[in-house]
Structures are given as structure tokens and as C-alpha cells.
Amino acid sequence: LFKSNLSLYKIFSTFKLAISFLAKKDSKYPTYLIKYENKVSVLNNKKYTLSFSSGTQAFESLIRSLNIANEKIGVCNIVFPSIFRLLTRYFRSGNLKILICNKDLVLDLEKNYEEIKNLDYLLLTFGYGYPYDRQLINKIFSINSKINLIYDLSHSQGYSEKNIEQNMQIHYFFSTQGSKAISTGEGGVVSTDDLSIYKKMIFNSHLNRSDIKTNLSEKENLAVKIGILSKSRMSPLGAISGANDIFYLKKKIKI
Ligand SMILES: Cc1ncc(COP(=O)(O)O)c(C=O)c1O
């Protein structure tokens, strides 16, 4: 217990937490929150990461930042309830396809072949620390090269893919709530390589965030003052413990 709970790094981050709290750097976007997002980006091997007040808010902001009007989405029968609820809110029932998982909680490609061919989006929940096999992901793209994938990595944080082909559109999100490998108390993240989605998520959920990475136009600067969907930034103090968890996760999975 002592070995895992009392290391120099943890003592340092507890100290940092106290200082940030006392200095009232516990709101908006302090440097350590931006650093946390950058660390998640490196871990996820994605260009852009945005933090949110929960995994559910992260997913909603992502969904609202995609072009989903009249588009079809598939979801396995293994999906977190609040995430499924959002799908029923944003997709008409004819456009929301429930797909079958096999006994390993993995999408069954044979049974869902015809459905996969016609999908625009596919949400895959990586269950209980078991990531999808890369070959299976490649097969999904060989069935439908235009499909966009969204991974719910809440139970497989630390998973990432390298050498993704240009046409493979894949976005990650995860919850950092509770006792997950990366925990921020409450919270969630989205990671993507798509700058326009990253910007839209800022307009949707991050009122008044000024972010050098986005280089906003005049019109976009107005949009960021609104918070089109809601306001759902994370309480930044959680980022300190989240960054701490990333440090240990990397050590554990030897990245
Ligand atoms: C697999 C999965 N997806 C989504 C969520 C929703 O995240 P949150 O509770 O942070 O909204 C959770 C919550 O733990 C989860 O386990």
C-alpha cells in the first residue's frame, strides 16, 4: 500500500495541489490543466485533446461537433447507459443501429457485415481493459472505408494506435471519473486529430477559452463567447491527480 501510495511523485503532486488551491489557480484553464491535456494527447497519440466535466459531456460535445444530420451510427449492445441515452437523443431510431457483440464483448463482424457497410459512424466500447484488436479495426475499414470510428476508452485508458492511415477517421473519448486508471475525480476527455472538430468542441462547451492551437478567426472568436451546447469544463485541480495517474500508467504499461 505504501509503495503505491507514497512515492516522491505523489508527494510532489499533493504539494502542487495544495499550492494551486491556495493560489486560487483552481478555475478556468491554468497551465497545469493544459499540460494535462497535452499529456493525454501524447498518451493517446492524437493531436488535440480537450478536457470536460464528465465522460458523458465529452461524448456529447464530440457528437455535436460531427456532421450527423441524417447519418447512421452503429453501436454494440455493450455501451454505457448515459452514452446510449445521448445516441437516442441525437440519432433518429432508423439511423441508430444496435449491433451484436460476441462472447468476448467485441463487435461480431460476420453477423453485422451488411449493417457495417452502410454506417457513417461506429461507436466501440473497449470493455474491461481489453482493447479491440488492430486487425479487427482494419477489417472494419476494409468493409467500409468511409466509416468514422469513435472509441469509448473509459475502461482501456492508455490504449493508442500508431501508423493510422489517412482515411481512417478515429476519435477517442474516456471518462476519468472514480477509480479509473486515469482519475480526475470527475471528468472526461476527447482526443482527435481533426482540428475542426477540436475547434467546434471549444465553441460547444468551452466558453471563453483562448487557445493558441486553434488560431481563431474573427467569427470563431465570437462563437467561443457563446458556449453553443453547454458549459462543461473540468475542475482543474483534478488534472493534477490525472497527470500523476498518467505517470504511473505509463510506467505500468511500459510506454
Ligand atoms: C465505459 C464508460 N463510458 C462512459 C462513462 C460515462 O462517464 P461519466 O460518468 O464521467 O459521465 C463511464 C463512466 O464511468 C464508463 O464507464
The ligand as a MOL file (V3000), in Angstrom:
LIG
                    3D

  0  0  0     0  0            999 V3000
M  V30 BEGIN CTAB
M  V30 COUNTS 16 16 0 0 0
M  V30 BEGIN ATOM
M  V30 1 C -17.4050 2.8660 -20.3210 0
M  V30 2 C -17.9210 4.1820 -19.8140 0
M  V30 3 N -18.3290 5.0980 -20.7090 0
M  V30 4 C -18.8120 6.2980 -20.3120 0
M  V30 5 C -18.9020 6.6180 -18.9680 0
M  V30 6 C -19.5120 7.9400 -18.5810 0
M  V30 7 O -18.6070 8.7770 -17.9590 0
M  V30 8 P -19.0390 9.8470 -16.8230 0
M  V30 9 O -19.6220 9.0900 -15.6760 0
M  V30 10 O -17.7590 10.5310 -16.4780 0
M  V30 11 O -20.0300 10.7560 -17.4490 0
M  V30 12 C -18.4460 5.7170 -17.9970 0
M  V30 13 C -18.4660 6.0620 -16.5710 0
M  V30 14 O -17.7980 5.5330 -15.7400 0
M  V30 15 C -17.9640 4.4550 -18.4380 0
M  V30 16 O -17.5480 3.5300 -17.5560 0
M  V30 END ATOM
M  V30 BEGIN BOND
M  V30 1 1 1 2
M  V30 2 1 2 3
M  V30 3 2 2 15
M  V30 4 2 3 4
M  V30 5 1 4 5
M  V30 6 1 5 6
M  V30 7 2 5 12
M  V30 8 1 6 7
M  V30 9 1 7 8
M  V30 10 2 8 9
M  V30 11 1 8 10
M  V30 12 1 8 11
M  V30 13 1 12 13
M  V30 14 1 12 15
M  V30 15 2 13 14
M  V30 16 1 15 16
M  V30 END BOND
M  V30 END CTAB
M  END
